[in-house]
């Protein structure tokens, strides 16, 4: 095959709200489609019962199938069969797909074309609060999908190492297709005397918003904090109760989900960005903070350290350590913030789209 491939992206869960998976697809699919089209290939997306949560250019074909995004078991029962029907119908019409790409589990089985699997993180295997039986089941499920796949990609070098180690793959065969943050231009910094700390992300256990609240309680000299992100599982009420119990309710504010314009304004006006997550596949919030010239304090997890580098103050699990790192971030000189912003430019969606298309090519011609 000398032309670029015809790729079908399995988009049955891409009707979800804001987050790293949605951003990754929203930015990469149009760029990848343009690269494929320039060399005789094409890109189509198979939508499920819930339509995509973002727009696509008309050059990307949108196919529909009655596949629910939730519950997972229901999706798994119908997705593979309906996908095989789509593939067979297109082959019979003389317009076959060369490859299926997916970034969710369970991955489809018994396909007549190669499978490209992108793994954003391994939370199902590594979250401490997940039952052992669930982690064991997930390991088998993801491991079998990775074995079936013609190519496995992930979003960071740190995740590539974890995927290779956890799933028994050769590290040099795991492709890295990172996130980026150049889909917007940061606003100029406008710092008020009462500027708050900013924590961006879903309110859920793995993001550890509780750690920042406890850090506020441990240090009355820290600025107030705002949390931008939708809640999961009633987490906001629990965190509000914790803040009240610790005596910091007046220093904590929850904004809920915010749109892109509001988020850029928050980056421009915050005292510092704090990223306390326990597990991430890629540090997209640290990257956005650095591009915005905002001071940054990060949890010392591999994905954060890879993206933010050694210049960002980091912290462990102790609230006092988190408070120390925040103070260090607040004291960073402008020259260091400018250097971090320049370093963040090494990530771009155009480069990542090229990497994704190269992974698809490799899947067909290893």
N, C-alpha and C positions, 0 to 999 in steps of 0.2 A: 504494500500500500504506500503510494507516494503522496497522496493527498492527506490532509488532516482528517481525523476521524469524525464520524457522526455520533455525538454523545447524547445520551438521555440521562438527565439528572432526576433522581427520585426526590421530589419536593413535597411529599405528603405531610411533612411536619413543619413546613416553612410558612405556615399561617400563624406561627407563634409570635408573641410580643417581642419587644426589643431585647437584645442580648447578643453575645458573641457569635452564635451560630447564624442568626439572622443577618448580622452585619457582614459576616464572611461571605455569605451567598449573595447578598444584595450588591456588594461591591465587585465580587469576582465574576459572577455569571455573565454580566454584559461584556466585561473585558475579555473573558475567555471566549465568548461567542464571536467577538470581532476577530480575535486571533485565528480561530478555526475557520471562519468564513473566508478570510483572506487567502487561505490555502486549500480551499475546496471542501472544507468540512462544515459542520453545523452543530448547533446545540438546541435541545428541546428540554422542557421541564414537564414532568408528570405531576400535576396537582391532585390532591385528594379532595375529600368532602369540604375541607376548609380552604378557601382560596389563599394564594400567596399574600403575605402581609406587606409586600412591596411591589413596585412597578418594574416591569421588564421592557426592554425595547422591542419593537415589533419583529425584529429579525429573529428573536427567540420564539420558537413554536411552543405553544402551551397546550398540552393534552390534559384531559380530565378522566378521572376514574373515581368510583365511589369507594374511596379508601378513607376511613376515619383516622385522624391523628391520635385520638384517645378513645377508649383505653388502649394501652399498648398491646394487650393480648388480642383484642378485636382486630387491631391493625395487622398484627402478625398473621392472623388467620386468613385474611383476604388479600393482603398486599402482594405476596409472591405470585398467586394465581392470576390476578388481574394484570400485573406487570408482564407476565409471560404471554398473556393474551395480546397486549399492546405490541410486544416485540414480534410475535408471530404475524399479527395483522400487517405491520409495517414491512416485514420481510416479504409477505405475499403480495403486497402492493409494489414491490420493487424499490422500496425506500428503507432498507434495513438500517438499524443502528449498529454501530461497531462496538459500543461500550456502554455500560450502565454505571453511573456514579452515585454513591449514597454517602451520607454522613450521619445516619442514625441506625439504631439497632432495634429489633433484630434485622440483620441484613438479609436480602432475598436470596433464596437458594434455587438450584437447578435451572440456571439461566443458560441460554445458548450462546451468550456473548460474554466477554470478560467483564469482571466486576472491579470497579475502583472504589476503595473504602477510605474515607477520611475520618480520623478519630480526633475529636476536639479535646477530650480529656478522658481520664479513667476513673471518674468519680464513683462509678458503680463498683469498682474494685478497691478503691483506696480510702473512701470516707470512713472514718473511725466508727461512726455511729451506725453504719449499715450492718445488719446481721450477717454473721459468717456464712449462713446458708445462701443469702442473697449474693454475697461477694463470690462464693464458689460457683453459683449458677451463672453469674455474669462473666466470670473468667472463661468458662466453657463456651458461652454464647459468643463472646467477642473473639476468643481464640479461634473458634471454628470459622467465623466470618473472615478473620485475617488470613487464615490458611486458604480459604476459597478465593480470596481476592487476587487479582493479577497484579495490583499495586496497592500498597497501604501508604497513606499520607497522614501527616499531622501538622500542628500549627506552630511548633517551636522545636528547637534542638533538644530542650529539656524533655518535652513530651516524646520525641523520637527515641530518646534513651529509655524512657519509662516503658513505652510501647514495646520496644525490642526486648527489654529485660522481662517484662511481665508476660509477653505472648510468645517468647522464644523465636523472635525473628532476627535476621541479620540486620545490624544497625545501618549498614551502607545501602540496604534496600528499602529503608523507610524514607519516603520523600517528605521534605518540610515545605509547607505552603503557609507562611505566616500571615497573621493579621497585619493591618497597617492602620494609620490614622490620618492619611492625607486626603480623606473625602471632604474635609472642611478646612477653612483657614481660621486659625485661632483669633479671637478678639484681643485687642490691646489690654494689658493688665490695668485694672482700676481698683486699687486697694483702699478700702475704707478702714478707719480706726477699729471698728468692731467686726472686721471681716472674720467669718467663721472658718473652721475646718470643713472639708468636704469629703464625704465618703460616698462613692458611686457604686451601685450594684444592687441586685435583688436583696431583699431582706430575707436571708435564709442562713441556716447554721454554718454552711461551709464558707460563707463570706465573712463570718465572725464580726458582725457589727457590735456584738456584745463587748468585744475586746476594747473597742474605742470608747464605749460608754464607761467601762471600768477604768480606762486610762484617765478620762475626765474626772472621775471620782477620786482617783489617786493623786491628782495634781490640779489644784484650784487655779493655777496660773495659766492653764491652757485656754485657748479661745473656745467658744461654743462650737457645736458641730451640727451640720445639716447632713441628712441622709437622703440621697436621690436614687430611687429605685422602687419598683413594685414589690409588694410583700408576697411571701409564699407561706401558706399554712398558718395564718394568724400570728405571724412573727412580730408584726408591729405592736400588737397589744402586749405581747410578752416583754418586748424591749421598753415600751413606755412604762410598764409596771416596774421593770428593773431600774430604769432611770429615776423613777419616783422613790423607790426603796433606797437607792444610793444617794439621794439628795441632789441629783443633777438634772431633774426634769426641765428646769428653766433654761438649761444649757444644751438641750437636745431638741432638734426639730426634724420631723419626717415629712418630706415633700411628696412622696409617692413617685410614680413614673413621670418623667419629664421628657419633653421633646428635644430635638437636636439643638434648636436655637437656645432654649432655656439652659441646656447643659453647657453650651459654650459660654454663656454668660456666667454660670456658676464657676467654671474654670477660671474665668477672667477676674472674678471678684472674691475668690476665697483666699484665706490666709495660707492654706496649704492643703494638699490632697493627701488623704490617708487611705492606704489599701491594706486592710488587715486579713485578707482571705487566707484560708488554710490550704486551699487547692484551686489552681487555675491551670488551664492548658496554655494560655498566653496572657501576658500582662497588658491588655489593651487599655485599661484605665491609666496605669503608669505611663504608657506611651502618649496618650492624649494629654496627660498632665504636663509631661516634659515639652511637648510641642507648644503648649500654652504658656510656657515659662513659669509654671506654678511650682513652688516648693513641694517636695514629695517625700513621704515616709512610707516604706513598704514592708510587708511581712517578708521574712527571709525564706521564701519558697523559690524553687528553681526557676519557674517561669518569670517571676518578678525580677529576680536577679539577672536573668538573661537579657531582659528587655531594658531595664533601668540601669544596669551596670553597677559599678562599685561606688559611684558618686552619690547615689540616693541613700540616705540613712535608713537602716533596716532594723527590724525588731523581731523578737521571738514571741513566746506565748504569754509573757508576763505583762500586765497592764503598766507597771512602772517602766518597763523597758520600752513599751510603745510610747509612753509619754516622753521618755528621753529622746527617742528618735524624732518625735514631732518637734521638740525644741531644737534639735540639730537641723531639721529641715527649715524651720522658721529663721534660723540664723545663717542660712546659706547666702553667700554674696551673689550679686547679679551675674558676675562672670561665670560662675559655676552653672547657674540656671541656663545661661545662653549656650554654654558648651553642651549641656544635656539636650537642649532643643536641637542643636546641630546634629548631635549623634542620633536623635530620633528619626532624622530624615533618611537613615539607611533602610527603613521599611517603607515600601510603597505598594499600593494595590496593583499597579501595572506590573511590577516585578513578580508579585505573587501570582497574578493571572498567568504570566509566562511559565512560572514553575508548575502550576496546575496543568496546563496544556502539555508541558514536557512530561509530566507524570503519566498522563493519558497516553501519550505517544509511546512511552516506555512500556506501559502495560501491554500494548499490542506488538511491540518489537523490542523485547528486553535484550 
